[in-house]
Amino acid sequence: MKRLLTTVMVGLAGIQGISLAAESRPKLVVGIVVDQLRTDYLENLREMFSSGGFKRLMESGVFLKDVDFNAVPGDAISASAIIQTGAYPRQNGITGSNVYDPATKSLRPIFKDDTFIGNFTSETYSPAALRVTTLSDELSVATNGSARIHSLSPEAGQAIILAGHTGNSAFWVNDESGRWSSTTYYSNPPASIQDKNYKSPLISRLDTMKWMPLRKDEPYPFVSSREIKDGFKYTFSRSDRDVFSLYKLSPYLNNDITRIAEEYLAELNLGKNPESTDMLNLAYTLAPYPLAGSDNYTYELQDAYLRLDRDLESLFNALDKYVGKDNVLVYLVSTGYFTEPGLDNSAYRLPGGSFSVKRALSLLNAYLAAKYGNGAYVDQYADGQIFLSRNLIEEKQLDLNRVAEESRDFLVRMSGVADAFTMSELMSPAIPELETYRLAIDPKTSGDILLVFNPGWKVTDDSRFPAIEKENKSSAYLFPGFLMGSDFKHRVVEETVEAVEIAPTIAGALRIRSPNSANAKPLKLK
C-alpha cells in the first residue's frame, strides 16, 4: 500500500512539474537568423537605428558580441542547422545547400526528397537529411504536438531547418517564379501566404520596385561625400532573368518576410493558446548585394542594415500588440560568415591569383591516369572537396587511401593551394589542428580530399555551368547574437560564445529538452 501511494504521489508530482513548466514558458518563441550580420556594422550604425529595432535588442536583451561557429559555415543553411540543433555538420548532417550524389556524380539539393511534391514549385523537399532534432522539434514534443510552428526564409533549405521535422509550415521564395513555395511534407500551410501567390504575386510588383538610399543626402559612416551625392538606384525588371535572385538579396525580401510574419500573428493567433507555446522562425539576409560593385558595397550594405532595423521595429511592435512583450522570447543570431567583395588585386598590386578548378581536376586526372592506367579518376568538385571515382578505383583494385594521399601530394603543389588533406586525416582526432575542418564536414557525404586555398586567391569553379567564382579570405569578424525575453536580463557579453550553446540556452529558457545532439551546456547569463 505504501509503495502504491508513493508511486501515485511521484506520478502526480511529475504531472504537476510538467504543468508548472508549461505555465512558465513564454507563449511565443520567435527565432531569427540574419545571414552575414556583423557586430561592427551594428556598433557603427547604432546611433542611426530606431529605438525599437536593433537598438532594442542591444539595450534590452542579452547582447552576445562574438558568436563563434568554430566550423566555418558553408552557407546560411549549414549555419542555421548549427543554431537550431546545437550540433555541427558532422553530427546534424547539414554541410550546406547541396550535397554530392554518387549515383549521378553531381550535386543535388541536400533536402531533395521525391516522395513529396512541391507546393507552388516543382522542387521536391523534406527534412529527411536533417539527422537530429531541432529546437522546434523539442518544443513540439514538450507540448504534445500542440505547438504551432511556422517558418519563412529566402531559401528552401533554411526554411525547412527552421520548421524542423514537426513544423506546420515552411515557406521560401522560388527562384524561377518568385512565388512563396513549400513542400507537401508540411500539411498545415497558412491560407494567407497561399493567397499572396494568387492575389499579389511578386511578379506583379516588379518594374515598380526601386531600391534607393533610405537617408537621401545624409551621411553614412565610412561612405564618401561623393558616393552620397551620386547615391544608388536598383530596379527589378521582369525582363531580367535573374530578377528573383536579386530580389532575394535586397531589402525588399526582408520587408516582405516581416509583413507576412505580422499577418501570421494577426490571422493565426500565434501565442494565444493558453495551454501551449507557439514558434515563428524567420530568416533575413544582409548578404552584400551583387550589383553594388566589386570593390566596395559599404553604402548599400549600411542602407540594408537601416532598413532591416525598421523591419525589426515593426515586427517587435506587432509582437507587443498581439502577444505582449512579457509573453515572447526572441533570439536573433548571425550566420557567422561574411562574403568579401572580389577585389581586382592586380589594380592594387596585391598578392593573389586565380585557381581554375577545371584545370586542376584535369591535371590530377592525367597524373593518376599516367600512374594507374587510363580512366576518369575524378568524379566531382564541390566547395573545396574533391570526389574520386570509387567505382573505378575499386575496379582497378587500388587502395582508396593510397590514391587519395597521392592526389593530395599532387594538388598541394599547385599555385594557390595552401594545404590539402585526405578524409582519413580529417577524421583522425590525433591531429587537433584540423578540428575546425573536421566539425564542418559530414563523413557520410564528404569528398576524399579537402583543399585549403591561399588568402587573396580567386577560386573559379569552371567545371560546371555557369562558373562560380569565390575569393578566398581569412579575415576575422565578430558575429552577434541576441536573447530577449523575461528570462534574459540586459547584459553585454564580450567573451566568445560558441554557436552550439545557443540551442541549449533557448531550450533551458523554454523548460524543454535540448535537441538530441546538443552536447553544449546552456550559457550562464544570470
DRENNU-538859 format. One line per 8 residues: number of its first residue (from 1); their letters; for each residue x negated, y negated, z negated of C-alpha. Coordinates in Angstrom, 3 decimals. Layout:
N
NUM	A	X:Y:Z ~ ...
//
This chain:
526
1	MKRLLTTV	0.000:0.000:0.000 ~ -2.815:-2.377:-0.908 ~ -4.569:-1.542:2.358 ~ -1.374:-2.233:4.338 ~ -0.839:-5.528:2.522 ~ -4.432:-6.559:3.189 ~ -4.070:-5.700:6.874 ~ -0.893:-7.742:7.163
9	MVGLAGIQ	-2.474:-10.714:5.387 ~ -5.545:-10.596:7.624 ~ -3.313:-10.432:10.687 ~ -1.260:-13.401:9.517 ~ -4.438:-15.332:8.780 ~ -5.692:-14.630:12.296 ~ -2.420:-15.795:13.823 ~ -2.482:-18.905:11.657
17	GISLAAES	-6.096:-19.564:12.728 ~ -5.138:-19.335:16.378 ~ -2.185:-21.658:15.788 ~ -4.319:-24.222:13.979 ~ -6.937:-24.109:16.755 ~ -4.228:-24.740:19.352 ~ -2.808:-27.649:17.367 ~ -6.227:-29.277:17.032
25	RPKLVVGI	-7.038:-29.078:20.739 ~ -6.587:-32.143:22.941 ~ -3.566:-31.930:25.216 ~ -5.539:-32.557:28.391 ~ -9.127:-31.921:29.453 ~ -10.470:-33.982:32.349 ~ -13.734:-32.666:33.752 ~ -15.506:-34.939:36.229
33	VVDQLRTD	-18.568:-34.101:38.316 ~ -20.215:-37.004:40.165 ~ -22.614:-35.952:42.890 ~ -26.038:-37.675:42.574 ~ -25.042:-40.090:39.788 ~ -28.206:-41.675:38.353 ~ -28.832:-43.177:34.921 ~ -30.965:-46.043:36.207
41	YLENLREM	-28.198:-47.253:38.511 ~ -25.731:-47.230:35.613 ~ -28.054:-49.296:33.462 ~ -28.974:-51.738:36.239 ~ -25.315:-52.339:37.112 ~ -23.984:-52.306:33.566 ~ -23.100:-55.996:33.407 ~ -21.249:-55.760:36.712
49	FSSGGFKR	-18.996:-52.914:35.585 ~ -15.466:-53.432:34.335 ~ -14.758:-52.814:30.657 ~ -12.667:-49.728:31.366 ~ -14.779:-47.575:33.699 ~ -18.426:-46.612:33.306 ~ -18.813:-49.166:30.514 ~ -16.036:-47.461:28.536
57	LMESGVFL	-17.922:-44.180:28.827 ~ -21.220:-45.810:27.898 ~ -19.824:-47.663:24.884 ~ -17.081:-45.366:23.566 ~ -18.245:-41.819:24.102 ~ -21.444:-39.835:23.833 ~ -23.869:-41.102:26.470 ~ -26.359:-38.413:27.461
65	KDVDFNAV	-29.060:-40.288:29.341 ~ -31.064:-37.308:30.557 ~ -29.236:-34.131:31.552 ~ -31.808:-31.677:32.895 ~ -30.708:-28.825:35.151 ~ -34.101:-27.051:34.939 ~ -33.263:-25.022:38.025 ~ -33.118:-27.762:40.647
73	PGDAISAS	-29.570:-27.592:42.091 ~ -29.410:-26.731:45.760 ~ -26.354:-28.943:46.162 ~ -23.269:-30.214:44.355 ~ -21.724:-26.733:44.436 ~ -24.550:-24.971:42.579 ~ -24.779:-27.878:40.123 ~ -21.044:-27.705:39.424
81	AIIQTGAY	-21.368:-23.976:38.764 ~ -24.115:-24.599:36.195 ~ -21.962:-27.201:34.442 ~ -18.791:-25.107:34.405 ~ -20.360:-21.757:33.465 ~ -23.218:-22.835:31.216 ~ -25.412:-20.470:33.243 ~ -27.974:-20.691:36.037
89	PRQNGITG	-27.539:-19.329:39.577 ~ -29.429:-16.217:38.572 ~ -26.506:-15.348:36.283 ~ -23.484:-17.020:37.871 ~ -24.362:-16.078:41.472 ~ -23.815:-19.538:42.981 ~ -27.027:-20.760:44.601 ~ -25.415:-23.238:46.982
97	SNVYDPAT	-22.650:-23.732:49.511 ~ -23.918:-20.961:51.805 ~ -25.369:-17.505:51.343 ~ -27.239:-15.162:53.693 ~ -25.177:-12.324:55.167 ~ -27.447:-9.374:56.114 ~ -24.717:-7.831:58.265 ~ -24.588:-10.778:60.668
105	KSLRPIFK	-28.129:-12.080:59.959 ~ -26.654:-15.541:59.470 ~ -25.445:-17.877:56.764 ~ -21.817:-17.883:55.652 ~ -19.881:-19.922:53.065 ~ -20.579:-18.389:49.675 ~ -16.858:-18.238:48.786 ~ -15.690:-16.796:52.112
113	DDTFIGNF	-13.108:-14.084:51.491 ~ -10.991:-12.758:54.366 ~ -8.488:-11.118:52.005 ~ -6.866:-14.549:51.565 ~ -5.735:-17.118:54.082 ~ -6.162:-20.863:54.216 ~ -3.607:-23.490:53.323 ~ -3.864:-26.303:55.929
121	TSETYSPA	-7.137:-24.748:57.105 ~ -8.498:-21.735:58.954 ~ -11.080:-21.289:56.185 ~ -10.575:-18.200:54.007 ~ -11.888:-18.532:50.473 ~ -11.606:-17.177:46.944 ~ -13.718:-17.447:43.752 ~ -14.830:-13.793:44.011
129	ALRVTTLS	-18.509:-14.802:44.424 ~ -18.424:-16.504:41.008 ~ -19.546:-13.605:38.843 ~ -18.844:-15.112:35.418 ~ -16.134:-17.084:33.640 ~ -15.844:-20.860:33.626 ~ -14.503:-23.392:31.133 ~ -11.145:-23.355:32.915
137	DELSVATN	-11.008:-19.553:32.724 ~ -11.707:-19.564:28.996 ~ -9.075:-22.251:28.408 ~ -6.549:-20.126:30.287 ~ -7.405:-17.092:28.139 ~ -7.187:-19.123:24.927 ~ -3.731:-20.430:25.841 ~ -2.386:-17.053:27.023
145	GSARIHSL	-2.226:-18.334:30.558 ~ -0.064:-21.356:29.774 ~ -2.760:-23.953:30.564 ~ -2.125:-25.667:33.887 ~ -5.417:-26.088:35.741 ~ -5.894:-28.152:38.897 ~ -8.941:-29.399:40.790 ~ -9.718:-31.922:43.540
153	SPEAGQAI	-13.017:-32.164:45.398 ~ -14.543:-33.230:48.719 ~ -15.818:-29.684:49.302 ~ -14.174:-26.264:49.164 ~ -16.806:-24.524:47.064 ~ -16.813:-27.260:44.459 ~ -13.007:-27.295:44.219 ~ -12.993:-23.517:43.711
161	ILAGHTGN	-15.640:-23.661:40.979 ~ -13.743:-26.402:39.165 ~ -10.493:-24.416:39.305 ~ -12.192:-21.136:38.399 ~ -10.573:-17.720:38.645 ~ -7.432:-18.719:36.738 ~ -6.569:-22.141:38.174 ~ -3.192:-23.146:39.552
169	SAFWVNDE	-4.589:-25.095:42.493 ~ -7.832:-26.186:44.138 ~ -7.786:-28.715:46.985 ~ -10.531:-30.140:49.181 ~ -10.824:-32.194:52.378 ~ -11.023:-30.194:55.581 ~ -13.975:-31.228:57.776 ~ -12.068:-30.764:61.040
177	SGRWSSTT	-8.667:-32.291:60.275 ~ -9.176:-34.451:57.194 ~ -6.225:-32.709:55.557 ~ -6.156:-31.595:51.956 ~ -6.720:-27.857:52.168 ~ -6.678:-24.870:49.856 ~ -6.512:-21.074:49.765 ~ -3.621:-18.741:49.044
185	YYSNPPAS	-5.682:-17.352:46.159 ~ -4.203:-20.224:44.129 ~ -0.456:-19.753:44.022 ~ 0.852:-22.961:42.436 ~ -0.119:-25.946:44.638 ~ 1.474:-29.285:43.707 ~ 4.091:-30.394:46.209 ~ 2.811:-33.971:46.197
193	IQDKNYKS	-0.550:-33.184:47.776 ~ 1.046:-30.983:50.418 ~ 3.477:-33.793:51.262 ~ 0.499:-36.059:51.931 ~ -0.595:-33.803:54.754 ~ 2.745:-34.364:56.466 ~ 3.756:-37.889:55.489 ~ 0.450:-39.772:55.147
201	PLISRLDT	-2.439:-37.717:56.547 ~ -5.880:-39.272:56.566 ~ -5.918:-39.440:60.354 ~ -3.032:-41.941:60.243 ~ -5.239:-44.368:58.275 ~ -8.306:-44.108:60.493 ~ -9.125:-47.195:62.550 ~ -7.710:-49.329:59.709
209	MKWMPLRK	-10.284:-48.371:57.095 ~ -13.250:-50.721:56.726 ~ -15.923:-50.484:54.064 ~ -17.473:-53.848:53.284 ~ -19.171:-55.224:50.123 ~ -16.831:-55.421:47.155 ~ -18.568:-58.573:45.897 ~ -18.981:-60.599:49.091
217	DEPYPFVS	-21.818:-63.137:48.997 ~ -22.543:-62.264:45.343 ~ -25.877:-60.887:44.113 ~ -26.566:-57.183:43.682 ~ -29.673:-56.038:41.748 ~ -32.677:-55.353:43.985 ~ -30.828:-56.440:47.124 ~ -32.438:-59.301:49.038
225	SREIKDGF	-30.572:-62.528:49.732 ~ -30.881:-61.804:53.444 ~ -29.157:-58.439:53.040 ~ -26.432:-60.129:51.002 ~ -25.958:-62.697:53.742 ~ -25.821:-60.093:56.508 ~ -23.574:-57.779:54.498 ~ -22.454:-54.449:55.943
233	KYTFSRSD	-19.359:-53.081:57.603 ~ -18.468:-49.480:58.359 ~ -15.344:-48.430:60.217 ~ -13.794:-44.990:60.543 ~ -12.686:-44.362:64.100 ~ -10.597:-41.351:65.031 ~ -12.672:-41.082:68.212 ~ -15.783:-40.301:66.144
241	RDVFSLYK	-16.195:-36.536:65.893 ~ -17.973:-36.943:62.532 ~ -15.385:-39.295:61.070 ~ -14.104:-36.910:58.394 ~ -17.609:-36.053:57.230 ~ -18.395:-39.766:56.969 ~ -15.157:-40.398:55.097 ~ -16.136:-37.729:52.561
249	LSPYLNND	-19.351:-39.641:51.806 ~ -17.638:-43.017:51.440 ~ -15.906:-44.754:48.511 ~ -12.585:-44.115:50.257 ~ -12.822:-40.453:49.288 ~ -13.349:-41.306:45.606 ~ -10.391:-43.670:45.686 ~ -8.130:-41.062:47.279
257	ITRIAEEY	-9.074:-38.465:44.670 ~ -8.273:-40.970:41.921 ~ -4.866:-41.792:43.384 ~ -3.940:-38.123:43.744 ~ -5.123:-37.411:40.181 ~ -2.875:-40.196:38.914 ~ 0.048:-38.716:40.858 ~ -0.657:-35.351:39.242
265	LAELNLGK	-0.488:-36.974:35.805 ~ 2.854:-38.600:36.557 ~ 4.549:-35.807:38.508 ~ 3.184:-32.645:36.873 ~ 3.386:-33.987:33.312 ~ -0.112:-32.746:32.604 ~ -0.958:-32.935:28.911 ~ 2.711:-32.972:27.914
273	NPESTDML	3.031:-29.324:26.863 ~ 3.286:-29.396:23.038 ~ 2.007:-25.827:22.722 ~ -0.845:-25.808:25.225 ~ -3.735:-27.715:26.782 ~ -3.964:-28.547:30.483 ~ -7.058:-29.229:32.585 ~ -7.691:-31.537:35.522
281	NLAYTLAP	-11.105:-31.257:37.177 ~ -12.289:-33.876:39.676 ~ -15.363:-34.228:41.876 ~ -16.589:-37.611:43.087 ~ -19.594:-38.473:45.215 ~ -22.301:-41.127:45.093 ~ -24.412:-39.461:47.742 ~ -26.165:-42.052:49.933
289	YPLAGSDN	-24.133:-42.988:52.979 ~ -25.874:-41.532:56.067 ~ -25.298:-44.564:58.310 ~ -26.790:-47.021:55.830 ~ -30.249:-46.870:57.406 ~ -33.271:-44.664:56.979 ~ -35.422:-46.892:54.784 ~ -33.076:-48.455:52.272
297	YTYELQDA	-29.467:-47.927:51.289 ~ -29.531:-49.654:47.901 ~ -26.882:-52.218:48.896 ~ -24.287:-49.653:49.946 ~ -25.094:-47.337:47.065 ~ -24.641:-50.048:44.451 ~ -21.364:-51.036:46.065 ~ -20.230:-47.398:45.868
305	YLRLDRDL	-21.055:-47.398:42.132 ~ -18.977:-50.537:41.579 ~ -16.058:-49.072:43.494 ~ -16.199:-45.796:41.577 ~ -16.273:-47.831:38.366 ~ -12.924:-49.347:39.358 ~ -11.555:-45.908:40.178 ~ -12.590:-44.586:36.772
313	ESLFNALD	-10.972:-47.565:35.055 ~ -7.735:-46.862:36.924 ~ -7.915:-43.159:36.042 ~ -8.606:-43.817:32.352 ~ -5.734:-46.311:32.196 ~ -3.438:-43.664:33.672 ~ -4.631:-41.137:31.095 ~ -3.907:-43.619:28.305
321	KYVGKDNV	-0.449:-44.286:29.741 ~ 0.719:-40.766:30.470 ~ -1.104:-38.689:27.845 ~ -2.604:-41.054:25.260 ~ -6.311:-41.583:24.709 ~ -6.282:-39.600:21.452 ~ -4.914:-36.575:23.318 ~ -7.516:-36.435:26.096
329	LVYLVSTG	-11.031:-35.032:26.249 ~ -13.104:-36.353:29.145 ~ -16.510:-35.111:30.212 ~ -18.402:-36.523:33.165 ~ -21.699:-35.100:34.417 ~ -24.047:-35.818:37.315 ~ -25.191:-33.052:39.657 ~ -28.829:-33.550:38.675
337	YFTEPGLD	-30.476:-34.336:42.010 ~ -30.770:-37.224:44.445 ~ -31.120:-37.282:48.234 ~ -34.004:-39.609:49.002 ~ -33.974:-41.768:52.141 ~ -36.030:-40.453:55.029 ~ -38.875:-42.931:55.392 ~ -40.950:-43.359:58.529
345	NSAYRLPG	-44.221:-42.533:56.764 ~ -46.332:-43.459:59.759 ~ -44.931:-47.006:59.770 ~ -46.171:-47.476:56.217 ~ -49.330:-45.398:56.734 ~ -48.167:-42.958:54.066 ~ -49.320:-39.329:53.935 ~ -46.936:-36.739:55.284
353	GSFSVKRA	-45.957:-34.789:58.329 ~ -43.260:-32.692:59.941 ~ -42.703:-28.978:59.398 ~ -40.822:-27.091:62.108 ~ -39.031:-24.045:60.742 ~ -38.577:-22.567:64.230 ~ -42.298:-22.789:64.955 ~ -43.237:-21.337:61.559
361	LSLLNAYL	-40.902:-18.354:61.984 ~ -42.188:-17.730:65.495 ~ -45.818:-17.760:64.347 ~ -45.030:-15.500:61.395 ~ -43.224:-13.011:63.612 ~ -46.119:-12.995:66.105 ~ -48.555:-12.351:63.249 ~ -46.522:-9.435:61.888
369	AAKYGNGA	-45.947:-8.015:65.379 ~ -49.689:-8.042:66.063 ~ -50.273:-6.232:62.793 ~ -47.428:-3.696:62.812 ~ -46.216:-3.489:66.406 ~ -43.560:-5.317:68.421 ~ -40.298:-6.248:66.764 ~ -38.260:-9.051:65.196
377	YVDQYADG	-39.582:-9.081:61.634 ~ -37.936:-12.330:60.567 ~ -34.157:-12.491:60.310 ~ -33.368:-15.957:58.965 ~ -34.452:-19.077:57.097 ~ -32.332:-20.958:54.576 ~ -33.309:-23.731:52.138 ~ -36.948:-22.716:51.860
385	QIFLSRNL	-36.249:-18.975:51.771 ~ -37.323:-16.578:54.491 ~ -35.410:-13.351:55.008 ~ -37.396:-10.482:56.513 ~ -35.781:-7.756:58.618 ~ -35.451:-4.991:56.085 ~ -33.957:-2.653:58.668 ~ -37.000:-2.968:60.937
393	IEEKQLDL	-39.421:-2.661:58.013 ~ -37.650:0.479:56.856 ~ -37.521:1.848:60.399 ~ -41.289:1.413:60.730 ~ -41.748:2.954:57.251 ~ -43.543:-0.117:55.952 ~ -43.733:-1.291:52.361 ~ -41.488:-4.342:51.946
401	NRVAEESR	-43.563:-5.847:49.132 ~ -46.739:-5.489:51.171 ~ -45.172:-7.155:54.229 ~ -43.801:-9.960:52.036 ~ -47.223:-10.535:50.450 ~ -48.932:-10.692:53.835 ~ -46.252:-13.068:55.096 ~ -46.770:-15.270:52.043
409	DFLVRMSG	-50.534:-15.374:52.599 ~ -49.991:-16.343:56.229 ~ -47.377:-19.024:55.542 ~ -49.216:-20.733:52.694 ~ -51.983:-21.706:55.123 ~ -49.596:-23.761:57.250 ~ -49.727:-27.549:57.090 ~ -47.020:-28.945:54.850
417	VADAFTMS	-46.674:-25.789:52.735 ~ -47.800:-26.431:49.165 ~ -47.204:-22.879:47.977 ~ -45.327:-19.683:48.758 ~ -44.037:-16.883:46.542 ~ -42.642:-13.446:47.140 ~ -39.410:-12.499:45.443 ~ -41.301:-9.969:43.326
425	ELMSPAIP	-43.469:-12.784:41.973 ~ -40.447:-14.949:41.252 ~ -38.724:-12.166:39.366 ~ -41.746:-11.479:37.161 ~ -41.392:-13.015:33.664 ~ -45.178:-12.707:33.356 ~ -45.511:-15.940:35.379 ~ -43.764:-18.614:33.243
433	ELETYRLA	-44.777:-21.383:35.662 ~ -42.215:-20.033:38.119 ~ -39.279:-20.249:35.702 ~ -37.717:-23.245:37.465 ~ -37.595:-21.330:40.747 ~ -36.554:-18.096:39.022 ~ -33.475:-19.674:37.468 ~ -32.377:-21.247:40.766
441	IDPKTSGD	-32.163:-18.065:42.828 ~ -29.902:-15.049:42.806 ~ -31.938:-11.867:43.239 ~ -28.937:-10.152:44.851 ~ -28.732:-12.609:47.743 ~ -32.134:-14.301:47.866 ~ -34.741:-14.158:50.594 ~ -38.071:-12.331:50.482
449	ILLVFNPG	-40.360:-15.381:50.456 ~ -39.840:-18.840:48.985 ~ -41.688:-21.812:50.491 ~ -42.584:-24.923:48.489 ~ -43.397:-27.955:50.625 ~ -45.734:-30.883:50.051 ~ -44.106:-34.178:48.994 ~ -43.654:-36.582:51.887
457	WKVTDDSR	-43.233:-33.851:54.477 ~ -40.086:-33.641:56.567 ~ -38.770:-30.121:56.925 ~ -36.757:-29.646:60.104 ~ -34.696:-26.501:60.301 ~ -34.598:-26.329:64.090 ~ -33.929:-22.595:64.005 ~ -30.201:-23.442:64.116
465	FPAIEKEN	-27.991:-25.973:65.910 ~ -27.616:-28.716:65.018 ~ -31.021:-29.005:63.398 ~ -31.136:-30.134:59.770 ~ -33.915:-32.423:58.572 ~ -34.816:-32.948:54.922 ~ -37.646:-34.928:53.399 ~ -39.348:-33.158:50.541
473	KSSAYLFP	-39.838:-35.284:47.445 ~ -40.560:-34.546:43.822 ~ -39.624:-37.913:42.299 ~ -38.177:-37.651:38.807 ~ -34.957:-39.447:37.889 ~ -32.702:-39.371:34.858 ~ -29.217:-37.986:35.450 ~ -26.472:-38.782:32.917
481	GFLMGSDF	-23.572:-37.082:31.234 ~ -20.724:-38.375:29.067 ~ -18.410:-36.843:26.475 ~ -15.392:-38.866:25.400 ~ -12.618:-37.850:23.041 ~ -11.646:-37.706:19.379 ~ -14.357:-35.125:18.691 ~ -17.099:-37.327:20.131
489	KHRVVEET	-18.056:-40.489:18.313 ~ -20.055:-43.097:20.184 ~ -23.712:-42.204:20.412 ~ -26.535:-42.687:22.891 ~ -28.710:-39.595:23.256 ~ -32.148:-40.445:24.621 ~ -33.546:-36.922:24.277 ~ -33.343:-34.480:27.178
497	VEAVEIAP	-30.238:-32.302:27.152 ~ -30.008:-29.065:29.116 ~ -27.139:-28.911:31.614 ~ -26.252:-25.411:30.376 ~ -25.448:-26.920:26.968 ~ -22.501:-28.886:28.345 ~ -20.081:-25.947:28.687 ~ -20.645:-24.588:25.140
505	TIAGALRI	-20.230:-28.117:23.768 ~ -16.906:-28.637:25.558 ~ -15.779:-25.144:24.548 ~ -16.556:-25.974:20.936 ~ -14.503:-29.167:21.091 ~ -11.609:-27.161:22.568 ~ -11.905:-24.402:19.927 ~ -12.239:-21.764:22.638
513	RSPNSANA	-14.894:-19.230:23.608 ~ -17.822:-20.367:25.680 ~ -17.964:-18.961:29.229 ~ -19.193:-15.367:29.042 ~ -22.649:-16.065:30.484 ~ -23.324:-19.265:28.494 ~ -26.184:-18.453:26.113 ~ -26.984:-22.020:25.026
521	KPLKLK	-25.676:-23.415:21.763 ~ -23.395:-26.475:21.613 ~ -25.095:-29.845:21.258 ~ -25.409:-31.119:17.699 ~ -23.821:-34.538:18.002 ~ -22.437:-35.152:14.509
//
